[in-house]
Amino acid sequence: MSFAKLFREYDIRGIADTELNNSFTWALGRAVADLLKSKNETSIFVGQDVRVSSPRLAKTLTAGLEAGGINVRMLSPGPTPLLYFAAHEKNKDFPCSSGIMVTGSHNPPEFNGFKMVVCDTAIYGDEIQKLRAPVEKYISQAPTSFNCKAPTVDRSEAYIRFSVDNLKIKNPSQIRVVLDAGNGAGGPLGVATYKALGLDVVPLFCDFDGNFPNHHPDPTIPKNLIHLQKKVQEVNAAFGIAFDGDGDRIGVVSSSGEILFGDQILIYLARDLLKECPKAKIISEVKSSQILYDELQRMGAQPIVWKTGHSLIKAKLKETGAELAGEMSGHIFFKNRFFGYDDAIYAGARFIEAYSKNPTESIDQFLKGLPKVYNTPELRVDCPDEEKFALVDQFVSLAKKTFKQEDVLDIDGARVKFPGLGWALIRASNTQPIVVMRFEGNSEEALSKVKGYFEQILSQISPRLEIPS
């Protein structure tokens, strides 16, 4: 079996029962053990989401880590942010700054995978690729039975205690919020945390079920928010919050059922944060609306446009000392009063905290107050992995010859500004065999013109890159 496709940009991922077999998972543990020891780290946490395959993978991974001489603590089933919290809190009983999360995130139930933090730093890109050779080496040494000695610990109480001490929500009992966890890993901890904060919480699909029987746990897809929209209106809640499968991405819907996209959530959070941290650096990605960057600048922030990808954003946050970052996908990162990683439970609590300071303004009123633009969702065009980056590079090169240099941002594909009209984006996905496009105009007519200018370049490169209708 070729394992190359399992090693992705941000994680290791595959079909649990076939590709992530016991030998592979044990070998991964053994390879990570070598990586840890090379950095003088001897301990690690192993977390797991609620997928049916996660207990097996966590046990086998732990056996490999222990075979490599690493001291392991397994966490009770829960969200990825709880693993990050355990690795960041510097608990005196188990001093450790590393962790591996067994999770398939928001992917279909048959998938699973591994997200990794080593010495407070997320492992992604080349660092993930460097694990391939040692994994392939250790597979031949894998035993036929897998026993692990690691005790299981629960850091939920510590997480809740931290949240209560950290957050200051005004009149929490007067704020009714619906929480839809999609039967994923964040439900019980999310409900317990919000109740500990004194909120009126209405749980929706917050019990564990790794088969995700009610809807797929991905809050970026509108059809997955239908139950939440109905429940929010049914119980007259202030708004609703949704988590993805492993609890590191957030979605929000208003009291009328309007969906807030990732950049709109970031504007709302930034507006409150800037009262505490004027002129703060705030990061988002190339897919975000120009409204976000204009609003951040208007409010006095220092906006930073960066590459798409939660690990890339996390690294940029660390590099720049920014206080807040966020992606269209719902990954929200707080350095301000937090640890700089993506956590839907904490981001939701900060959203609630911001709302509590101005409860007379509904989320619908906030949305109506934003400037009006016309944009497309992410448009995805199939393109083989071996071709997608070269095609986008061709586009970048041609765009720089066609438009003014200062109007072409090429940090992640090409985001081309059309002054007075809007902007357009093309980039190669780091995780799928697709090219992503997005368009935004100041009016419907402007949006059509932006697409037309973009199409002129696309037609010179490849028919495969036609703008989807």
C-alpha positions as CSV (number, residue, x, y, z in Angstrom):
1,M,0.0,0.0,0.0
2,S,1.2,3.5,-0.8
3,F,1.0,5.8,2.2
4,A,1.9,9.0,0.5
5,K,-1.7,10.3,0.2
6,L,-2.3,9.9,3.9
7,F,0.3,12.6,4.7
8,R,-1.6,15.8,4.1
9,E,-0.7,19.5,4.6
10,Y,-2.3,19.9,8.0
11,D,-2.7,16.4,9.3
12,I,-2.5,12.7,8.6
13,R,-5.8,11.3,7.4
14,G,-7.4,8.3,5.6
15,I,-10.1,5.6,5.7
16,A,-9.9,4.3,9.3
17,D,-10.6,0.6,8.8
18,T,-8.3,0.1,5.8
19,E,-5.7,2.8,5.4
20,L,-5.1,3.6,9.1
21,N,-4.5,0.0,10.1
22,N,-2.9,-1.1,13.3
23,S,0.6,-1.5,11.8
24,F,0.5,2.0,10.3
25,T,-0.8,3.6,13.5
26,W,1.7,1.9,15.7
27,A,4.5,2.9,13.3
28,L,3.3,6.5,13.4
29,G,3.5,6.5,17.2
30,R,7.0,5.1,17.0
31,A,8.1,7.8,14.5
32,V,6.6,10.6,16.6
33,A,8.5,9.2,19.6
34,D,11.7,9.7,17.7
35,L,10.7,13.2,16.8
36,L,9.8,14.0,20.4
37,K,13.1,12.7,21.7
38,S,15.0,14.8,19.1
39,K,13.5,17.8,20.8
40,N,14.2,16.6,24.4
41,E,10.5,15.9,25.0
42,T,9.6,12.7,26.8
43,S,5.9,13.1,27.4
44,I,2.8,13.5,25.3
45,F,-1.0,13.6,25.6
46,V,-3.1,11.5,23.2
47,G,-6.7,12.7,22.6
48,Q,-9.5,11.1,20.7
49,D,-12.8,12.2,19.2
50,V,-16.0,10.2,19.2
51,R,-15.7,8.3,15.9
52,V,-16.2,4.5,16.1
53,S,-12.6,3.9,15.1
54,S,-11.0,6.4,17.5
55,P,-10.5,4.2,20.5
56,R,-8.6,1.6,18.4
57,L,-6.4,4.2,16.8
58,A,-5.7,5.9,20.1
59,K,-4.6,2.7,21.8
60,T,-2.4,1.5,18.9
61,L,-0.8,5.0,18.5
62,T,-0.1,5.0,22.3
63,A,1.5,1.6,22.1
64,G,3.9,2.9,19.4
65,L,4.7,6.0,21.4
66,E,5.4,3.8,24.5
67,A,7.6,1.4,22.5
68,G,9.6,4.5,21.6
69,G,10.1,5.4,25.3
70,I,7.5,8.2,25.6
71,N,5.4,8.7,28.7
72,V,1.8,9.0,27.6
73,R,-1.5,10.2,29.1
74,M,-4.6,9.4,27.2
75,L,-7.5,11.9,27.4
76,S,-11.1,10.9,27.7
77,P,-13.1,11.3,24.5
78,G,-13.5,15.0,23.7
79,P,-12.8,17.8,21.3
80,T,-9.4,18.7,19.7
81,P,-9.2,22.0,21.7
82,L,-9.2,20.0,24.9
83,L,-6.0,18.3,23.8
84,Y,-4.5,21.6,22.9
85,F,-5.5,22.9,26.3
86,A,-3.9,20.0,28.1
87,A,-0.7,20.6,26.1
88,H,-0.6,24.3,26.8
89,E,-1.7,24.6,30.4
90,K,1.6,23.3,31.8
91,N,0.0,21.1,34.4
92,K,2.5,20.4,37.2
93,D,1.3,16.8,37.6
94,F,2.3,16.0,34.0
95,P,4.5,18.7,32.5
96,C,4.1,18.4,28.7
97,S,3.7,20.7,25.7
98,S,3.0,18.0,23.1
99,G,-0.1,16.2,21.9
100,I,-1.7,14.0,19.2
101,M,-5.4,14.1,18.5
102,V,-7.1,11.2,16.9
103,T,-9.8,12.8,14.8
104,G,-11.5,12.8,11.5
105,S,-12.6,16.4,12.1
106,H,-15.6,17.1,9.9
107,N,-15.0,14.4,7.4
108,P,-17.4,11.5,6.8
109,P,-17.6,8.8,9.5
110,E,-15.4,6.3,7.8
111,F,-12.4,8.7,7.9
112,N,-10.1,9.4,10.8
113,G,-6.7,10.9,11.3
114,F,-4.1,12.6,13.5
115,K,-3.5,16.3,14.3
116,M,-0.2,17.0,16.1
117,V,1.4,19.5,18.4
118,V,5.1,19.1,19.4
119,C,6.6,21.5,21.9
120,D,3.8,24.0,21.6
121,T,4.1,24.1,17.8
122,A,1.6,22.6,15.3
123,I,3.1,20.1,13.0
124,Y,2.2,20.7,9.3
125,G,3.5,20.8,5.8
126,D,7.1,19.6,5.5
127,E,7.2,18.5,9.1
128,I,4.4,16.1,8.4
129,Q,6.1,14.8,5.2
130,K,9.3,14.1,7.2
131,L,7.3,11.5,9.2
132,R,6.6,9.4,6.1
133,A,10.0,7.7,5.9
134,P,10.3,6.7,9.5
135,V,6.7,5.4,9.5
136,E,7.4,3.2,6.5
137,K,10.6,2.0,8.2
138,Y,8.8,1.0,11.4
139,I,5.8,-0.7,9.8
140,S,7.8,-3.8,9.3
141,Q,8.6,-3.9,13.0
142,A,5.0,-3.5,14.2
143,P,3.9,-6.3,16.6
144,T,0.8,-8.4,16.2
145,S,-0.8,-7.3,19.5
146,F,-0.9,-3.8,20.8
147,N,-0.9,-3.2,24.6
148,C,-0.5,0.2,26.2
149,K,0.0,1.2,29.8
150,A,-1.0,4.8,29.6
151,P,-3.6,6.0,32.2
152,T,-6.6,7.9,31.0
153,V,-7.1,11.4,32.4
154,D,-9.8,14.0,32.0
155,R,-8.9,17.7,31.7
156,S,-12.5,18.9,31.3
157,E,-12.8,20.3,34.8
158,A,-9.6,22.3,34.4
159,Y,-10.8,23.6,31.1
160,I,-14.2,24.7,32.5
161,R,-12.4,26.3,35.5
162,F,-10.1,28.2,33.2
163,S,-13.1,29.4,31.1
164,V,-15.0,30.6,34.2
165,D,-12.0,32.5,35.5
166,N,-11.1,34.0,32.1
167,L,-14.5,35.1,30.7
168,K,-16.7,37.9,32.1
169,I,-20.2,37.6,30.6
170,K,-22.7,40.2,31.8
171,N,-26.1,38.9,33.0
172,P,-25.5,35.4,31.5
173,S,-28.8,33.9,32.8
174,Q,-30.6,36.3,30.5
175,I,-28.8,35.0,27.4
176,R,-30.4,32.0,25.7
177,V,-28.1,30.2,23.2
178,V,-28.8,27.1,21.2
179,L,-25.7,24.9,20.9
180,D,-25.6,22.3,18.0
181,A,-22.6,20.0,18.2
182,G,-23.8,17.7,15.5
183,N,-23.2,14.7,17.8
184,G,-19.5,15.4,17.6
185,A,-16.8,15.6,20.2
186,G,-17.4,19.1,21.5
187,G,-21.0,18.7,22.7
188,P,-20.8,17.7,26.4
189,L,-17.8,20.0,27.1
190,G,-19.5,22.9,25.3
191,V,-22.7,22.5,27.2
192,A,-20.9,22.1,30.6
193,T,-18.7,25.1,29.9
194,Y,-21.6,27.4,28.9
195,K,-23.7,26.2,31.8
196,A,-20.8,26.9,34.2
197,L,-20.7,30.4,32.8
198,G,-24.3,30.8,33.8
199,L,-25.9,30.9,30.4
200,D,-29.3,29.6,29.4
201,V,-28.1,26.8,27.1
202,V,-30.4,24.8,24.8
203,P,-28.5,21.7,23.6
204,L,-29.1,20.3,20.2
205,F,-27.4,17.0,19.2
206,C,-24.8,17.4,21.9
207,D,-24.6,13.7,22.9
208,F,-21.7,11.7,21.4
209,D,-22.5,9.6,18.3
210,G,-19.7,8.9,15.9
211,N,-22.1,8.0,13.1
212,F,-23.5,11.6,13.1
213,P,-27.1,10.5,12.6
214,N,-28.8,14.0,12.5
215,H,-26.6,15.9,10.2
216,H,-22.9,16.1,9.1
217,P,-20.9,18.1,11.7
218,D,-19.6,20.8,9.3
219,P,-21.0,24.3,10.1
220,T,-19.7,25.9,6.9
221,I,-22.4,24.0,4.8
222,P,-25.8,25.7,5.1
223,K,-27.9,22.6,5.0
224,N,-26.1,21.4,8.2
225,L,-27.5,24.5,10.0
226,I,-31.1,23.9,9.2
227,H,-31.9,22.2,12.5
228,L,-30.1,25.0,14.4
229,Q,-31.9,27.7,12.6
230,K,-35.3,26.2,13.4
231,K,-34.4,25.6,17.1
232,V,-33.2,29.1,17.6
233,Q,-36.5,30.6,16.3
234,E,-38.5,27.9,18.2
235,V,-37.0,28.8,21.6
236,N,-36.5,32.5,20.9
237,A,-32.8,32.3,21.5
238,A,-30.5,35.3,21.0
239,F,-28.5,33.2,18.5
240,G,-27.2,29.7,17.8
241,I,-23.7,28.3,17.8
242,A,-22.6,25.2,15.9
243,F,-19.4,23.1,16.2
244,D,-17.7,20.9,13.7
245,G,-16.9,17.2,14.4
246,D,-13.9,17.8,16.6
247,G,-14.9,21.1,18.1
248,D,-12.3,23.4,16.6
249,R,-14.5,25.2,14.1
250,I,-17.5,27.4,14.8
251,G,-20.7,28.5,13.0
252,V,-23.2,31.1,14.2
253,V,-26.8,31.9,13.2
254,S,-28.8,34.9,14.2
255,S,-32.2,34.9,16.0
256,S,-33.9,35.1,12.6
257,G,-31.8,32.2,11.2
258,E,-29.3,34.3,9.2
259,I,-25.9,32.5,8.8
260,L,-22.8,34.4,9.8
261,F,-19.8,33.5,7.7
262,G,-16.3,33.2,9.2
263,D,-15.2,36.7,8.3
264,Q,-18.4,38.2,9.8
265,I,-17.8,36.3,13.0
266,L,-14.3,37.7,13.1
267,I,-15.6,41.3,12.6
268,Y,-17.9,40.8,15.6
269,L,-15.2,39.4,17.8
270,A,-12.7,42.0,16.7
271,R,-15.0,44.9,17.5
272,D,-15.1,43.8,21.1
273,L,-11.4,42.8,21.3
274,L,-10.3,46.2,20.0
275,K,-11.8,48.0,23.0
276,E,-9.4,46.0,25.2
277,C,-6.5,46.0,22.7
278,P,-6.6,49.1,20.5
279,K,-4.5,48.8,17.3
280,A,-4.2,45.0,17.7
281,K,-2.9,42.9,14.8
282,I,-5.7,40.7,13.5
283,I,-5.1,38.0,10.8
284,S,-7.4,36.4,8.3
285,E,-7.0,34.7,4.9
286,V,-7.1,35.4,1.2
287,K,-10.7,34.1,0.9
288,S,-12.2,36.7,3.3
289,S,-14.3,39.6,2.2
290,Q,-12.7,43.0,1.6
291,I,-15.4,44.2,4.1
292,L,-13.5,42.4,6.9
293,Y,-10.2,44.2,6.1
294,D,-11.9,47.5,5.6
295,E,-13.8,47.2,8.9
296,L,-10.7,46.2,10.8
297,Q,-8.8,49.2,9.5
298,R,-11.7,51.5,10.2
299,M,-11.8,50.2,13.8
300,G,-8.1,50.9,14.3
301,A,-6.8,47.3,13.9
302,Q,-3.7,46.3,11.9
303,P,-5.2,43.7,9.5
304,I,-2.9,41.0,8.1
305,V,-4.0,39.0,5.0
306,W,-2.4,35.5,5.1
307,K,-2.6,32.1,3.5
308,T,-5.5,29.7,3.9
309,G,-5.0,26.9,6.4
310,H,-5.5,26.6,10.1
311,S,-1.9,25.5,10.8
312,L,-0.5,28.3,8.6
313,I,-2.7,30.9,10.3
314,K,-1.7,29.5,13.7
315,A,2.0,29.9,12.8
316,K,1.5,33.4,11.5
317,L,-0.3,34.3,14.8
318,K,2.7,33.2,16.7
319,E,5.2,34.9,14.4
320,T,3.4,38.3,14.4
321,G,2.1,38.4,18.0
322,A,-1.4,39.1,16.7
323,E,-4.2,39.0,19.2
324,L,-6.8,37.3,17.0
325,A,-7.1,35.4,13.8
326,G,-9.8,33.6,11.8
327,E,-10.7,31.8,8.6
328,M,-13.8,31.5,6.5
329,S,-14.0,27.9,7.6
330,G,-14.7,28.9,11.2
331,H,-11.3,28.3,12.7
332,I,-11.0,31.2,15.3
333,F,-7.7,31.8,17.1
334,F,-7.4,34.0,20.3
335,K,-4.0,34.9,21.6
336,N,-5.7,37.6,23.7
337,R,-6.5,36.0,27.1
338,F,-5.9,32.6,25.5
339,F,-3.3,30.2,24.0
340,G,-3.4,31.0,20.3
341,Y,-5.1,27.9,19.0
342,D,-8.5,27.3,17.4
343,D,-11.2,26.4,19.8
344,A,-14.9,26.6,18.9
345,I,-16.1,26.4,22.5
346,Y,-13.9,29.3,23.6
347,A,-14.6,31.3,20.5
348,G,-18.3,30.8,21.1
349,A,-17.9,32.0,24.7
350,R,-16.0,35.1,23.5
351,F,-18.8,35.8,21.0
352,I,-21.4,35.5,23.9
353,E,-19.2,37.7,26.0
354,A,-19.1,40.4,23.3
355,Y,-22.9,40.1,22.9
356,S,-23.5,40.5,26.6
357,K,-21.9,43.9,26.6
358,N,-24.5,45.2,24.1
359,P,-27.5,43.0,24.3
360,T,-29.9,45.6,22.8
361,E,-28.1,45.1,19.4
362,S,-29.3,41.8,17.9
363,I,-27.0,39.8,15.7
364,D,-29.4,40.6,12.8
365,Q,-28.9,44.4,13.5
366,F,-25.1,43.8,13.4
367,L,-25.3,42.1,10.0
368,K,-27.5,44.9,8.6
369,G,-25.0,47.4,9.7
370,L,-22.2,45.9,7.6
371,P,-21.6,47.4,4.1
372,K,-23.3,45.5,1.3
373,V,-21.3,43.5,-1.2
374,Y,-22.1,40.8,-3.7
375,N,-19.9,37.7,-3.6
376,T,-19.8,34.1,-4.5
377,P,-19.2,31.2,-2.2
378,E,-16.0,29.2,-2.7
379,L,-16.2,27.8,-6.2
380,R,-14.3,24.5,-6.6
381,V,-12.9,23.2,-9.9
382,D,-11.6,19.6,-10.0
383,C,-7.9,19.6,-10.9
384,P,-5.3,16.8,-10.4
385,D,-2.9,17.3,-7.5
386,E,0.1,17.0,-9.9
387,E,-1.3,19.9,-12.0
388,K,-3.1,22.3,-9.7
389,F,-0.1,24.3,-8.3
390,A,1.5,24.7,-11.8
391,L,-1.8,26.0,-13.3
392,V,-2.2,28.5,-10.5
393,D,1.4,29.6,-10.8
394,Q,0.7,30.3,-14.5
395,F,-2.3,32.4,-13.6
396,V,-0.2,34.4,-11.1
397,S,2.5,35.1,-13.7
398,L,0.0,36.2,-16.3
399,A,-2.0,38.3,-13.8
400,K,1.1,40.3,-12.9
401,K,1.7,41.1,-16.5
402,T,-1.9,42.0,-17.1
403,F,-2.7,44.1,-14.0
404,K,-0.8,46.5,-11.8
405,Q,1.7,44.7,-9.5
406,E,0.2,46.3,-6.4
407,D,-3.2,44.8,-7.3
408,V,-2.0,41.2,-7.3
409,L,-1.5,39.6,-3.9
410,D,0.3,36.3,-4.5
411,I,0.9,34.9,-1.0
412,D,-1.5,32.1,-1.7
413,G,-2.4,31.8,-5.4
414,A,-3.6,35.2,-6.7
415,R,-6.0,37.6,-5.0
416,V,-6.5,40.4,-7.7
417,K,-8.0,43.7,-6.7
418,F,-10.1,45.6,-9.3
419,P,-10.2,49.2,-7.9
420,G,-13.8,50.5,-7.7
421,L,-15.2,47.1,-8.5
422,G,-14.1,44.3,-6.2
423,W,-11.7,41.4,-6.1
424,A,-11.2,37.8,-7.3
425,L,-9.2,34.9,-6.0
426,I,-7.7,31.7,-7.4
427,R,-5.7,29.3,-5.3
428,A,-4.8,25.6,-5.2
429,S,-6.2,23.6,-2.3
430,N,-3.6,22.1,0.0
431,T,-5.9,19.2,0.9
432,Q,-7.9,18.2,-2.2
433,P,-7.4,17.9,-5.9
434,I,-9.2,21.1,-6.6
435,V,-8.6,24.8,-7.5
436,V,-10.6,27.3,-5.5
437,M,-12.0,30.5,-6.8
438,R,-14.0,33.3,-5.1
439,F,-15.3,36.6,-6.4
440,E,-16.7,39.8,-4.8
441,G,-18.1,43.0,-6.3
442,N,-19.5,46.2,-4.9
443,S,-22.7,45.6,-7.0
444,E,-24.1,42.8,-9.1
445,E,-22.8,44.6,-12.2
446,A,-19.4,45.0,-10.6
447,L,-19.3,41.3,-9.7
448,S,-20.1,40.4,-13.3
449,K,-17.3,42.6,-14.6
450,V,-14.8,41.1,-12.1
451,K,-15.6,37.6,-13.3
452,G,-15.2,38.8,-16.9
453,Y,-11.7,40.2,-16.3
454,F,-10.7,37.1,-14.5
455,E,-12.1,34.9,-17.3
456,Q,-9.9,36.6,-19.8
457,I,-6.8,35.2,-18.1
458,L,-8.3,31.8,-17.3
459,S,-9.1,31.3,-21.0
460,Q,-5.4,31.7,-21.8
461,I,-4.3,29.0,-19.4
462,S,-6.6,26.0,-19.4
463,P,-10.2,25.1,-20.2
464,R,-10.3,23.2,-16.9
465,L,-10.2,26.5,-15.1
466,E,-13.6,27.9,-16.3
467,I,-15.5,29.7,-13.6
468,P,-18.3,27.5,-12.4
469,S,-21.8,28.9,-13.0
